[in-house]
Amino acid sequence: MSSAPATSWELVEFLSDRLFSTGAQKSLEDTMLDILFGVLGGAAFASVRVSLRSRYSEQARESP
């Protein structure tokens, strides 16, 4: 799920370079790092979300 926005952004950069010669994509390394950080950010968000969800569900079970 998190790689979809990063991949979409890279596609937009690619198309803008091809259609309008914008120079948005500097290198393959730049593209891969953008996608990698998109995936890592999504994984970090998901792990925090799961942690908070389990914490709140445990508190709900403990309260009368």
Biopython code that builds the backbone (N, CA, C, O; Angstrom):
import numpy as np
from Bio.PDB.StructureBuilder import StructureBuilder

atoms = [
    (1, "MET", "N", (0.813, -1.185, 0.000)),
    (1, "MET", "CA", (0.000, 0.000, 0.000)),
    (1, "MET", "C", (0.864, 1.259, 0.000)),
    (1, "MET", "O", (0.558, 2.217, -0.710)),
    (2, "SER", "N", (1.922, 1.267, 0.775)),
    (2, "SER", "CA", (2.749, 2.472, 0.851)),
    (2, "SER", "C", (3.604, 2.677, -0.387)),
    (2, "SER", "O", (4.022, 3.798, -0.674)),
    (3, "SER", "N", (3.865, 1.619, -1.111)),
    (3, "SER", "CA", (4.691, 1.784, -2.310)),
    (3, "SER", "C", (3.889, 2.338, -3.480)),
    (3, "SER", "O", (4.479, 2.823, -4.446)),
    (4, "ALA", "N", (2.569, 2.281, -3.422)),
    (4, "ALA", "CA", (1.746, 2.787, -4.523)),
    (4, "ALA", "C", (1.924, 4.292, -4.735)),
    (4, "ALA", "O", (2.125, 4.710, -5.875)),
    (5, "PRO", "N", (1.860, 5.135, -3.679)),
    (5, "PRO", "CA", (2.087, 6.567, -3.920)),
    (5, "PRO", "C", (3.507, 6.865, -4.407)),
    (5, "PRO", "O", (3.693, 7.706, -5.286)),
    (6, "ALA", "N", (4.497, 6.191, -3.849)),
    (6, "ALA", "CA", (5.886, 6.414, -4.274)),
    (6, "ALA", "C", (6.069, 6.004, -5.734)),
    (6, "ALA", "O", (6.726, 6.707, -6.501)),
    (7, "THR", "N", (5.497, 4.884, -6.109)),
    (7, "THR", "CA", (5.594, 4.423, -7.493)),
    (7, "THR", "C", (4.835, 5.355, -8.436)),
    (7, "THR", "O", (5.304, 5.651, -9.535)),
    (8, "SER", "N", (3.677, 5.808, -8.007)),
    (8, "SER", "CA", (2.905, 6.744, -8.823)),
    (8, "SER", "C", (3.679, 8.044, -9.035)),
    (8, "SER", "O", (3.698, 8.592, -10.137)),
    (9, "TRP", "N", (4.312, 8.526, -7.978)),
    (9, "TRP", "CA", (5.101, 9.752, -8.091)),
    (9, "TRP", "C", (6.246, 9.571, -9.090)),
    (9, "TRP", "O", (6.503, 10.447, -9.916)),
    (10, "GLU", "N", (6.926, 8.433, -9.008)),
    (10, "GLU", "CA", (8.021, 8.175, -9.932)),
    (10, "GLU", "C", (7.519, 8.075, -11.372)),
    (10, "GLU", "O", (8.207, 8.493, -12.303)),
    (11, "LEU", "N", (6.339, 7.531, -11.550)),
    (11, "LEU", "CA", (5.743, 7.465, -12.884)),
    (11, "LEU", "C", (5.462, 8.866, -13.418)),
    (11, "LEU", "O", (5.711, 9.151, -14.589)),
    (12, "VAL", "N", (4.949, 9.727, -12.565)),
    (12, "VAL", "CA", (4.697, 11.116, -12.962)),
    (12, "VAL", "C", (6.007, 11.807, -13.334)),
    (12, "VAL", "O", (6.068, 12.526, -14.332)),
    (13, "GLU", "N", (7.059, 11.590, -12.532)),
    (13, "GLU", "CA", (8.364, 12.170, -12.855)),
    (13, "GLU", "C", (8.866, 11.657, -14.211)),
    (13, "GLU", "O", (9.373, 12.430, -15.024)),
    (14, "PHE", "N", (8.725, 10.378, -14.441)),
    (14, "PHE", "CA", (9.164, 9.788, -15.706)),
    (14, "PHE", "C", (8.421, 10.404, -16.882)),
    (14, "PHE", "O", (9.028, 10.798, -17.878)),
    (15, "LEU", "N", (7.088, 10.484, -16.755)),
    (15, "LEU", "CA", (6.285, 11.042, -17.847)),
    (15, "LEU", "C", (6.600, 12.515, -18.078)),
    (15, "LEU", "O", (6.649, 12.971, -19.220)),
    (16, "SER", "N", (6.814, 13.259, -16.991)),
    (16, "SER", "CA", (7.136, 14.679, -17.182)),
    (16, "SER", "C", (8.496, 14.846, -17.859)),
    (16, "SER", "O", (8.689, 15.767, -18.653)),
    (17, "ASP", "N", (9.433, 13.959, -17.545)),
    (17, "ASP", "CA", (10.730, 14.001, -18.227)),
    (17, "ASP", "C", (10.582, 13.686, -19.715)),
    (17, "ASP", "O", (11.162, 14.365, -20.562)),
    (18, "ARG", "N", (9.808, 12.660, -20.019)),
    (18, "ARG", "CA", (9.654, 12.246, -21.415)),
    (18, "ARG", "C", (8.848, 13.252, -22.237)),
    (18, "ARG", "O", (9.184, 13.531, -23.388)),
    (19, "LEU", "N", (7.793, 13.789, -21.647)),
    (19, "LEU", "CA", (6.910, 14.676, -22.402)),
    (19, "LEU", "C", (7.387, 16.128, -22.432)),
    (19, "LEU", "O", (7.217, 16.825, -23.433)),
    (20, "PHE", "N", (7.992, 16.579, -21.317)),
    (20, "PHE", "CA", (8.325, 18.000, -21.204)),
    (20, "PHE", "C", (9.797, 18.270, -20.911)),
    (20, "PHE", "O", (10.183, 19.425, -20.732)),
    (21, "SER", "N", (10.619, 17.236, -20.860)),
    (21, "SER", "CA", (12.059, 17.365, -20.583)),
    (21, "SER", "C", (12.329, 18.173, -19.319)),
    (21, "SER", "O", (13.133, 19.105, -19.331)),
    (22, "THR", "N", (11.652, 17.812, -18.226)),
    (22, "THR", "CA", (11.775, 18.571, -16.979)),
    (22, "THR", "C", (13.037, 18.235, -16.182)),
    (22, "THR", "O", (13.488, 19.045, -15.372)),
    (23, "GLY", "N", (13.601, 17.063, -16.400)),
    (23, "GLY", "CA", (14.778, 16.658, -15.633)),
    (23, "GLY", "C", (14.451, 16.272, -14.198)),
    (23, "GLY", "O", (15.306, 16.371, -13.317)),
    (24, "ALA", "N", (13.220, 15.832, -13.957)),
    (24, "ALA", "CA", (12.786, 15.487, -12.597)),
    (24, "ALA", "C", (13.511, 14.256, -12.060)),
    (24, "ALA", "O", (13.821, 14.183, -10.870)),
    (25, "GLN", "N", (13.777, 13.302, -12.925)),
    (25, "GLN", "CA", (14.483, 12.099, -12.491)),
    (25, "GLN", "C", (15.967, 12.298, -12.742)),
    (25, "GLN", "O", (16.420, 12.372, -13.884)),
    (26, "LYS", "N", (16.714, 12.382, -11.644)),
    (26, "LYS", "CA", (18.154, 12.627, -11.763)),
    (26, "LYS", "C", (18.918, 11.366, -12.146)),
    (26, "LYS", "O", (19.821, 11.405, -12.983)),
    (27, "SER", "N", (18.547, 10.246, -11.524)),
    (27, "SER", "CA", (19.266, 8.997, -11.782)),
    (27, "SER", "C", (18.408, 7.823, -11.333)),
    (27, "SER", "O", (17.378, 7.996, -10.682)),
    (28, "LEU", "N", (18.849, 6.645, -11.690)),
    (28, "LEU", "CA", (18.176, 5.435, -11.225)),
    (28, "LEU", "C", (18.285, 5.328, -9.708)),
    (28, "LEU", "O", (17.349, 4.888, -9.041)),
    (29, "GLU", "N", (19.431, 5.731, -9.167)),
    (29, "GLU", "CA", (19.619, 5.697, -7.706)),
    (29, "GLU", "C", (18.593, 6.593, -7.011)),
    (29, "GLU", "O", (18.019, 6.199, -5.995)),
    (30, "ASP", "N", (18.360, 7.777, -7.539)),
    (30, "ASP", "CA", (17.368, 8.697, -6.983)),
    (30, "ASP", "C", (15.981, 8.061, -6.989)),
    (30, "ASP", "O", (15.247, 8.143, -6.004)),
    (31, "THR", "N", (15.635, 7.439, -8.089)),
    (31, "THR", "CA", (14.335, 6.784, -8.212)),
    (31, "THR", "C", (14.184, 5.650, -7.203)),
    (31, "THR", "O", (13.162, 5.546, -6.526)),
    (32, "MET", "N", (15.192, 4.814, -7.108)),
    (32, "MET", "CA", (15.125, 3.679, -6.196)),
    (32, "MET", "C", (15.087, 4.126, -4.731)),
    (32, "MET", "O", (14.384, 3.529, -3.916)),
    (33, "LEU", "N", (15.838, 5.168, -4.403)),
    (33, "LEU", "CA", (15.807, 5.679, -3.029)),
    (33, "LEU", "C", (14.442, 6.267, -2.685)),
    (33, "LEU", "O", (13.952, 6.083, -1.571)),
    (34, "ASP", "N", (13.829, 6.966, -3.626)),
    (34, "ASP", "CA", (12.487, 7.502, -3.395)),
    (34, "ASP", "C", (11.494, 6.383, -3.101)),
    (34, "ASP", "O", (10.694, 6.484, -2.171)),
    (35, "ILE", "N", (11.547, 5.326, -3.890)),
    (35, "ILE", "CA", (10.635, 4.200, -3.674)),
    (35, "ILE", "C", (10.954, 3.485, -2.367)),
    (35, "ILE", "O", (10.042, 3.116, -1.626)),
    (36, "LEU", "N", (12.245, 3.286, -2.073)),
    (36, "LEU", "CA", (12.647, 2.635, -0.826)),
    (36, "LEU", "C", (12.140, 3.409, 0.385)),
    (36, "LEU", "O", (11.588, 2.817, 1.312)),
    (37, "PHE", "N", (12.323, 4.728, 0.382)),
    (37, "PHE", "CA", (11.869, 5.522, 1.519)),
    (37, "PHE", "C", (10.347, 5.537, 1.618)),
    (37, "PHE", "O", (9.808, 5.626, 2.721)),
    (38, "GLY", "N", (9.652, 5.451, 0.501)),
    (38, "GLY", "CA", (8.200, 5.330, 0.537)),
    (38, "GLY", "C", (7.764, 4.037, 1.211)),
    (38, "GLY", "O", (6.828, 4.031, 2.011)),
    (39, "VAL", "N", (8.438, 2.956, 0.888)),
    (39, "VAL", "CA", (8.119, 1.660, 1.494)),
    (39, "VAL", "C", (8.480, 1.655, 2.988)),
    (39, "VAL", "O", (7.705, 1.168, 3.812)),
    (40, "LEU", "N", (9.654, 2.195, 3.331)),
    (40, "LEU", "CA", (10.073, 2.232, 4.739)),
    (40, "LEU", "C", (9.144, 3.115, 5.574)),
    (40, "LEU", "O", (8.810, 2.773, 6.708)),
    (41, "GLY", "N", (8.736, 4.235, 5.017)),
    (41, "GLY", "CA", (7.793, 5.103, 5.723)),
    (41, "GLY", "C", (6.461, 4.421, 5.957)),
    (41, "GLY", "O", (5.875, 4.541, 7.033)),
    (42, "GLY", "N", (5.986, 3.710, 4.960)),
    (42, "GLY", "CA", (4.741, 2.959, 5.108)),
    (42, "GLY", "C", (4.857, 1.850, 6.141)),
    (42, "GLY", "O", (3.927, 1.613, 6.913)),
    (43, "ALA", "N", (5.998, 1.169, 6.157)),
    (43, "ALA", "CA", (6.214, 0.100, 7.136)),
    (43, "ALA", "C", (6.275, 0.666, 8.551)),
    (43, "ALA", "O", (5.737, 0.072, 9.485)),
    (44, "ALA", "N", (6.931, 1.815, 8.708)),
    (44, "ALA", "CA", (7.002, 2.457, 10.027)),
    (44, "ALA", "C", (5.607, 2.867, 10.491)),
    (44, "ALA", "O", (5.243, 2.645, 11.646)),
    (45, "PHE", "N", (4.832, 3.463, 9.597)),
    (45, "PHE", "CA", (3.468, 3.854, 9.942)),
    (45, "PHE", "C", (2.630, 2.635, 10.332)),
    (45, "PHE", "O", (1.900, 2.667, 11.322)),
    (46, "ALA", "N", (2.740, 1.571, 9.553)),
    (46, "ALA", "CA", (1.949, 0.363, 9.836)),
    (46, "ALA", "C", (2.322, -0.238, 11.182)),
    (46, "ALA", "O", (1.443, -0.676, 11.924)),
    (47, "SER", "N", (3.612, -0.267, 11.512)),
    (47, "SER", "CA", (4.013, -0.864, 12.788)),
    (47, "SER", "C", (3.521, -0.020, 13.963)),
    (47, "SER", "O", (3.100, -0.571, 14.980)),
    (48, "VAL", "N", (3.569, 1.307, 13.839)),
    (48, "VAL", "CA", (3.044, 2.164, 14.909)),
    (48, "VAL", "C", (1.539, 1.981, 15.025)),
    (48, "VAL", "O", (1.001, 1.909, 16.129)),
    (49, "ARG", "N", (0.868, 1.908, 13.900)),
    (49, "ARG", "CA", (-0.592, 1.744, 13.896)),
    (49, "ARG", "C", (-1.006, 0.431, 14.557)),
    (49, "ARG", "O", (-1.949, 0.404, 15.348)),
    (50, "VAL", "N", (-0.311, -0.645, 14.239)),
    (50, "VAL", "CA", (-0.622, -1.947, 14.829)),
    (50, "VAL", "C", (-0.348, -1.923, 16.327)),
    (50, "VAL", "O", (-1.129, -2.456, 17.116)),
    (51, "SER", "N", (0.758, -1.306, 16.715)),
    (51, "SER", "CA", (1.111, -1.213, 18.131)),
    (51, "SER", "C", (0.047, -0.434, 18.909)),
    (51, "SER", "O", (-0.388, -0.871, 19.974)),
    (52, "LEU", "N", (-0.366, 0.706, 18.385)),
    (52, "LEU", "CA", (-1.387, 1.503, 19.062)),
    (52, "LEU", "C", (-2.722, 0.786, 19.103)),
    (52, "LEU", "O", (-3.438, 0.856, 20.103)),
    (53, "ARG", "N", (-3.059, 0.103, 18.033)),
    (53, "ARG", "CA", (-4.332, -0.615, 18.000)),
    (53, "ARG", "C", (-4.367, -1.721, 19.045)),
    (53, "ARG", "O", (-5.369, -1.897, 19.737)),
    (54, "SER", "N", (-3.268, -2.467, 19.158)),
    (54, "SER", "CA", (-3.252, -3.545, 20.137)),
    (54, "SER", "C", (-3.250, -2.984, 21.556)),
    (54, "SER", "O", (-3.846, -3.574, 22.458)),
    (55, "ARG", "N", (-2.586, -1.855, 21.756)),
    (55, "ARG", "CA", (-2.563, -1.244, 23.087)),
    (55, "ARG", "C", (-3.955, -0.790, 23.498)),
    (55, "ARG", "O", (-4.374, -1.033, 24.629)),
    (56, "TYR", "N", (-4.679, -0.133, 22.594)),
    (56, "TYR", "CA", (-6.015, 0.350, 22.929)),
    (56, "TYR", "C", (-7.017, -0.789, 23.069)),
    (56, "TYR", "O", (-7.946, -0.693, 23.871)),
    (57, "SER", "N", (-6.850, -1.848, 22.318)),
    (57, "SER", "CA", (-7.764, -2.975, 22.468)),
    (57, "SER", "C", (-7.521, -3.692, 23.791)),
    (57, "SER", "O", (-8.462, -4.215, 24.389)),
    (58, "GLU", "N", (-6.258, -3.723, 24.264)),
    (58, "GLU", "CA", (-5.959, -4.323, 25.564)),
    (58, "GLU", "C", (-6.567, -3.472, 26.685)),
    (58, "GLU", "O", (-7.107, -4.012, 27.650)),
    (59, "GLN", "N", (-6.481, -2.166, 26.561)),
    (59, "GLN", "CA", (-7.068, -1.272, 27.586)),
    (59, "GLN", "C", (-8.577, -1.412, 27.619)),
    (59, "GLN", "O", (-9.174, -1.335, 28.693)),
    (60, "ALA", "N", (-9.197, -1.612, 26.494)),
    (60, "ALA", "CA", (-10.651, -1.750, 26.438)),
    (60, "ALA", "C", (-11.094, -3.038, 27.134)),
    (60, "ALA", "O", (-12.139, -3.074, 27.783)),
    (61, "ARG", "N", (-10.290, -4.091, 26.991)),
    (61, "ARG", "CA", (-10.634, -5.354, 27.656)),
    (61, "ARG", "C", (-10.456, -5.276, 29.153)),
    (61, "ARG", "O", (-11.182, -5.936, 29.896)),
    (62, "GLU", "N", (-9.486, -4.467, 29.622)),
    (62, "GLU", "CA", (-9.203, -4.365, 31.056)),
    (62, "GLU", "C", (-10.195, -3.486, 31.790)),
    (62, "GLU", "O", (-10.431, -3.697, 32.979)),
    (63, "SER", "N", (-10.785, -2.505, 31.119)),
    (63, "SER", "CA", (-11.706, -1.594, 31.799)),
    (63, "SER", "C", (-13.070, -2.272, 31.995)),
    (63, "SER", "O", (-13.515, -3.043, 31.145)),
    (64, "PRO", "N", (-13.730, -1.974, 33.128)),
    (64, "PRO", "CA", (-15.009, -2.632, 33.424)),
    (64, "PRO", "C", (-16.156, -2.144, 32.591)),
    (64, "PRO", "O", (-17.280, -2.621, 32.749)),
]
sb = StructureBuilder()
sb.init_structure("model")
sb.init_model(0)
sb.init_chain("A")
sb.init_seg("    ")
for serial, (resi, resn, name, xyz) in enumerate(atoms, 1):
    if name == "N":
        sb.init_residue(resn, " ", resi, " ")
    sb.init_atom(name, np.array(xyz, "f"), 0.0, 1.0, " ", f" {name:<3s}", serial, name[0])
structure = sb.get_structure()
